[in-house]
Structure formats: structure tokens, C-alpha cells
Amino acid sequence: MAFKIRTSKYRHIFCDPPKPEECWTGFRLATLTGEQQYIKASSKYFVCTLFGGGGPMMVGRLDRPGRFERGTSAEVAGHTGGVLDIDFNPFDDSMFASASEDTTIKLWSIPDDWEPTDEKGLAQKGENLNESLVDLIGHRKKVTLLRFHPSAGNVLGSSSSDYTVKVWDVEKGEEISSFSEFGDLIQDIVWDVRGDAMAVSCKDKIVRIMDPRAGSVASTIDTPHEGLKGIKLTYLGETGKILTVGGSKQSAREMKIWDLKNLSAPLSSETIDNASGTLLPLYDNDSQVLYLGGKGDGIIRPYEFEDKKPYLHRLNDGFRSTSPAKGICMVPKRGLDVMSCETARLLKLTNNDGVHPLRFTVPRKSDAFQDDIFPDCPAPKPAHSADEWVGGSSCLPVTMSLNPRDRKNENGAAAPKKKFRTMATVSKELDEAKARISYLEKKLTEAGISY
């Protein structure tokens, strides 16, 4: 039998260590721990939580690495407790939600002139953002995880220490559904590609596949991992497969792939190592590449997924460093430097060395746009509204081309921003309207006109 080497466009993907001038430093991180990733990013900004009262958050610009200084650089603060998780709106790069120990969820909009650091990377004086757009109140204990819907506008999923998962319409500030039949703390919540289902992992070692519209459980995976480590999840595109990572009975870290049509046994199982940190799977649905990092790890392992046995193929050694990660997140594809063949960018949050950008690149000799390694990616445009989704609409995310020549076409154009107004703005407008009404009533009375 002839020996055959598997071909892959991403086989030689590599990541060089970032230079010091490409990193963000100078901030002291919050000491709160939990199941969250500690850092989230859009194609323009990233957010991480800082040490201090009121849940302060650092919002950094991806195009402005440099040194952050408390008291000088602008920051976001408005909670009365520490912030546990953050998530960006996939259709608005400047809007994100924050979950706090004070049981509330707040929605924030970053101003267009936000510059915590200048062009030279030095701290720049700025005004703090203290006024949120919307406050979502409904959980009885601290809110631990947040996930925006991948295709419907202004739909947000949340979990809390009160053992509930809620789905919100953030535009109306209302709860869509709630599910409370969990026996323990929730470790992860993820939407599928269309947003028709939500997978939830729990400390009771059961993964529940939920109908988020009705707040009911459709199916379960009983004890996908026997160990005590947290179970993290990711859907593998539209293949009908889901990946779980957790710990074995011998405390080894492992990952398994399951068929959603038959959850009785895994299709594939692979042991990673015996480290103690929780693994974080970051899946790029466009290129079908999985980046596997871990809390406390200095290693990022890339795998390519294929919808047939053995399902996952290791792509070289990935990225190795002596600096352990506190958290990791992925930058949306539309924020990458595609002309340098950068196929993925991960932001690695460290305890003492700031935020490091890890650029995964496919080596190519040509300077032209490489359409074979850059398929269309999700666009900043919702496929349907929250009301349409609640009514049963099912849509894949709207896609856009990454080719710079086609970025301004109709399919990839950014959706017009939804106009949110803060409570303070509405109160001010109401006071002005009342004053105007009083003035007009006085004039009518003076003129002897009844009303």
C-alpha cells in the first residue's frame, strides 16, 4: 500500500512571538476567577477587567498597542461589583455587554474618539465611560457568562450562579426565555451556527442541548468527561458535530467529538496532556481550524477539522511560550491583515506581561490576495431581527468577502448602527419636554385660551 501524506492548505501555519512594541501593558488585572475567558475582542477593540472597585474595564484599540496607565487612560466603569464576563456584539464592533457580581448585565457603546493610548504607544488622557446604554435585570445572583447570538440582532444569552440560563432582547431590555433546571454551576454556554440551539455544560457533568426560544432541553450528553475539570464546548460548524473538552478520571485533559444525532458515545476521543488548567477551544468555522489553548498554558495547539475519521488533524507545533495565559480570545476574521496571509489572531492575556497578539500565518510567496485560505466570513450585519428569530426564523450569518477590493460591496457592508439612548439622555429629554409643556400651558392661560 502506497504511503500518502494528507494535503492541507493550513499545514504549515506558524506564529512568531510578538514584539514588545506590539503588546498592551501597564494594567493590573482583576483577581476574580471563574469559567470566563477574561478577555474578548471585536475587529477594532478588546476588553479585559481591571483591579478595583466598581468593576473597571480596560478597552484597548487593536491598532494602538502601548502602555495603559490608571488615572490617565480612559476606562469603562459602572457596575457596583466586579465584572466576570464580557462579550462583543457581532454586528457592532463598538458595542459590548458586561456581566457582574452585582447581578446585572450592562450594555456599553465605545465612543468613536476612544484613545487610551496615542500613536506612539504612550498613555493618553481621556474621559472615562460611566454611563451604560441598557441595564438587564433578572438574575438573582452574580452573572457569570455572556454570549451574543451569531445571526440575530441584539439577542444575548447569559448564565448565573442562580443556576439559570436566560435569553434577552437587549433592544427592548426584555427577557425572551429562561431555563432553571440545572443542578449546579454552569461552566459554558455556546450557540450553534444558526443560533437555533444552545449547548450548556454544567458542574453536574451533564451537557444539555437547549431550545433557546422555549427555554427547554432537547437532548443531553451524560458525563462526557469523568474528571473534575471544567467542560468547555464548541459547535463544529454545520456538520452536526459538537466538540467538548474536559478531564478524564485520571485528571488528564482530553477532547471528544459527538454527533448531535447520536449522543450515546463519542465519535472521537483524544488525550492532550496532564496539565491542570481548563482548556479553551477556539474554532474558526470558515477555515475549519481549531485553536486549543489553556488557562495557565504557554502552548496554542492548532488542529484542522475534517468531517470524517479521524476528524481532527494536528497542524505542526503551533505556538509555544514560557509565559502562561490567564485567558485567550479570537479576533473576528474581518479584523485580520489578509494581505500578509494572517488567517487567525488570538489575544493572549497574561497576569504580568499584558496582552499579546498571536498572529497565525500561512506562508505564501505571492503578494496577491489568497482566496483559497480566506473563504467568506461573517459580516457585521444581522441576518434577522430578534422578533423574527423568536417567531421561528432560522438563518445562517450573513457573509462577506475578505478581499480588500470587494470589502465595500453590498454583501459585506456594515449594517446601520441601532440607536440606543441612555437612561440619563431619556430623563434629560423628558425634563426638557415637561418644561416646554409648562411654558406653553402658561402662555395659553395668559391668552385666555382653554385647553
PEDA-V13476 format. One record per pair of residues at least 6 apart in sequence whose ideal C-beta (glycine too) atoms are under 6 Angstrom apart, sorted by sequence separation. I is the first residue (numbers start at 1). J is the second residue. If there is no record, write none. Layout:
BEGIN
i->(I | I)
j->(J | J)
END
This chain:
BEGIN
i->(50 | 89 | 99 | 118 | 149 | 159 | 201 | 225 | 247 | 248 | 336 | 349 | 364 | 40 | 117 | 168 | 169 | 191 | 210 | 211 | 235 | 236 | 283 | 293 | 305 | 444 | 49 | 50 | 88 | 97 | 98 | 148 | 158 | 200 | 258 | 259 | 347 | 348 | 39 | 115 | 166 | 167 | 190 | 208 | 209 | 234 | 282 | 291 | 292 | 303 | 304 | 336 | 384 | 47 | 48 | 58 | 86 | 87 | 97 | 147 | 157 | 167 | 199 | 200 | 209 | 245 | 256 | 257 | 347 | 348 | 189 | 233 | 257 | 281 | 291 | 303 | 304 | 362 | 384 | 400 | 401 | 47 | 86 | 96 | 146 | 156 | 166 | 197 | 198 | 208 | 244 | 345 | 346 | 383 | 400 | 188 | 231 | 232 | 256 | 280 | 289 | 290 | 302 | 45 | 46 | 85 | 95 | 145 | 156 | 164 | 165 | 187 | 198 | 206 | 207 | 243 | 331 | 345 | 383 | 83 | 84 | 94 | 143 | 144 | 231 | 255 | 279 | 289 | 290 | 383 | 45 | 94 | 154 | 164 | 186 | 206 | 241 | 242 | 302 | 330 | 344 | 58 | 59 | 83 | 143 | 154 | 207 | 229 | 254 | 277 | 278 | 288 | 301 | 342 | 343 | 381 | 44 | 184 | 185 | 205 | 229 | 277 | 300 | 328 | 329 | 30 | 56 | 57 | 81 | 82 | 141 | 142 | 163 | 184 | 252 | 253 | 277 | 300 | 342 | 343 | 378 | 379 | 30 | 81 | 141 | 182 | 184 | 224 | 227 | 240 | 253 | 277 | 328 | 341 | 379 | 30 | 56 | 79 | 81 | 139 | 141 | 183 | 225 | 227 | 299 | 341 | 379 | 80 | 140 | 225 | 252 | 327 | 27 | 28 | 54 | 79 | 139 | 226 | 298 | 325 | 326 | 341 | 376 | 55 | 108 | 109 | 227 | 298 | 54 | 107 | 298 | 326 | 376 | 377 | 57 | 106 | 107 | 253 | 298 | 55 | 107 | 159 | 323 | 55 | 78 | 138 | 296 | 297 | 374 | 106 | 341 | 159 | 201 | 323 | 343 | 27 | 104 | 105 | 76 | 136 | 157 | 201 | 293 | 104 | 379 | 49 | 199 | 245 | 369 | 380 | 381 | 165 | 293 | 24 | 103 | 134 | 179 | 245 | 338 | 138 | 178 | 105 | 177 | 243 | 47 | 134 | 319 | 24 | 26 | 27 | 101 | 150 | 23 | 25 | 26 | 74 | 147 | 221 | 22 | 26 | 73 | 152 | 187 | 190 | 192 | 268 | 99 | 145 | 151 | 187 | 188 | 190 | 193 | 219 | 333 | 55 | 150 | 167 | 188 | 193 | 40 | 42 | 149 | 40 | 99 | 234 | 36 | 40 | 68 | 230 | 237 | 280 | 282 | 36 | 44 | 47 | 97 | 229 | 232 | 234 | 32 | 34 | 43 | 73 | 42 | 59 | 66 | 72 | 30 | 74 | 78 | 64 | 72 | 74 | 75 | 76 | 77 | 105 | 69 | 74 | 78 | 257 | 66 | 67 | 90 | 87 | 89 | 97 | 84 | 85 | 87 | 284 | 85 | 87 | 91 | 107 | 338 | 45 | 239 | 236 | 286 | 286 | 34 | 35 | 213 | 35 | 196 | 194 | 194 | 176 | 169 | 153 | 155 | 151 | 152 | 153 | 154 | 152 | 152 | 151 | 151 | 150 | 10 | 133 | 38 | 39 | 41 | 13 | 38 | 40 | 43 | 91 | 133 | 37 | 39 | 41 | 43 | 91 | 131 | 37 | 43 | 131 | 10 | 8 | 46 | 48 | 13 | 15 | 10 | 41 | 39 | 39 | 38 | 91 | 92 | 25 | 24 | 23 | 24 | 23 | 22 | 18 | 18 | 15 | 15 | 13 | 13 | 12 | 9 | 9)
j->(56 | 95 | 105 | 124 | 155 | 165 | 207 | 231 | 253 | 254 | 342 | 355 | 370 | 47 | 124 | 175 | 176 | 198 | 217 | 218 | 242 | 243 | 290 | 300 | 312 | 451 | 57 | 58 | 96 | 105 | 106 | 156 | 166 | 208 | 266 | 267 | 355 | 356 | 48 | 124 | 175 | 176 | 199 | 217 | 218 | 243 | 291 | 300 | 301 | 312 | 313 | 345 | 393 | 57 | 58 | 68 | 96 | 97 | 107 | 157 | 167 | 177 | 209 | 210 | 219 | 255 | 266 | 267 | 357 | 358 | 200 | 244 | 268 | 292 | 302 | 314 | 315 | 373 | 395 | 411 | 412 | 59 | 98 | 108 | 158 | 168 | 178 | 209 | 210 | 220 | 256 | 357 | 358 | 395 | 412 | 201 | 244 | 245 | 269 | 293 | 302 | 303 | 315 | 59 | 60 | 99 | 109 | 159 | 170 | 178 | 179 | 201 | 212 | 220 | 221 | 257 | 345 | 359 | 397 | 98 | 99 | 109 | 158 | 159 | 246 | 270 | 294 | 304 | 305 | 398 | 61 | 110 | 170 | 180 | 202 | 222 | 257 | 258 | 318 | 346 | 360 | 75 | 76 | 100 | 160 | 171 | 224 | 246 | 271 | 294 | 295 | 305 | 318 | 359 | 360 | 398 | 62 | 202 | 203 | 223 | 247 | 295 | 318 | 346 | 347 | 49 | 75 | 76 | 100 | 101 | 160 | 161 | 182 | 203 | 271 | 272 | 296 | 319 | 361 | 362 | 397 | 398 | 50 | 101 | 161 | 202 | 204 | 244 | 247 | 260 | 273 | 297 | 348 | 361 | 399 | 51 | 77 | 100 | 102 | 160 | 162 | 204 | 246 | 248 | 320 | 362 | 400 | 102 | 162 | 247 | 274 | 349 | 50 | 51 | 77 | 102 | 162 | 249 | 321 | 348 | 349 | 364 | 399 | 79 | 132 | 133 | 251 | 322 | 79 | 132 | 323 | 351 | 401 | 402 | 83 | 132 | 133 | 279 | 324 | 82 | 134 | 186 | 350 | 83 | 106 | 166 | 324 | 325 | 402 | 135 | 370 | 189 | 231 | 353 | 373 | 58 | 135 | 136 | 108 | 168 | 189 | 233 | 325 | 137 | 412 | 83 | 233 | 279 | 403 | 414 | 415 | 200 | 328 | 60 | 139 | 170 | 215 | 281 | 374 | 175 | 215 | 143 | 215 | 281 | 86 | 173 | 358 | 65 | 67 | 68 | 142 | 191 | 65 | 67 | 68 | 116 | 189 | 263 | 65 | 69 | 116 | 195 | 230 | 233 | 235 | 311 | 143 | 189 | 195 | 231 | 232 | 234 | 237 | 263 | 377 | 100 | 195 | 212 | 233 | 238 | 86 | 88 | 195 | 87 | 146 | 281 | 84 | 88 | 116 | 278 | 285 | 328 | 330 | 85 | 93 | 96 | 146 | 278 | 281 | 283 | 82 | 84 | 93 | 123 | 93 | 110 | 117 | 123 | 82 | 126 | 130 | 117 | 125 | 127 | 128 | 129 | 130 | 158 | 123 | 128 | 132 | 311 | 121 | 123 | 148 | 146 | 148 | 156 | 144 | 145 | 147 | 344 | 146 | 148 | 153 | 170 | 402 | 110 | 307 | 305 | 375 | 377 | 144 | 187 | 390 | 230 | 394 | 394 | 396 | 390 | 386 | 382 | 386 | 383 | 384 | 385 | 386 | 386 | 389 | 395 | 397 | 397 | 289 | 420 | 326 | 327 | 329 | 302 | 327 | 329 | 332 | 380 | 422 | 327 | 329 | 331 | 334 | 382 | 422 | 329 | 335 | 424 | 304 | 304 | 347 | 349 | 315 | 319 | 315 | 347 | 347 | 349 | 349 | 415 | 417 | 354 | 354 | 354 | 355 | 356 | 357 | 356 | 357 | 358 | 360 | 360 | 362 | 363 | 372 | 373)
END
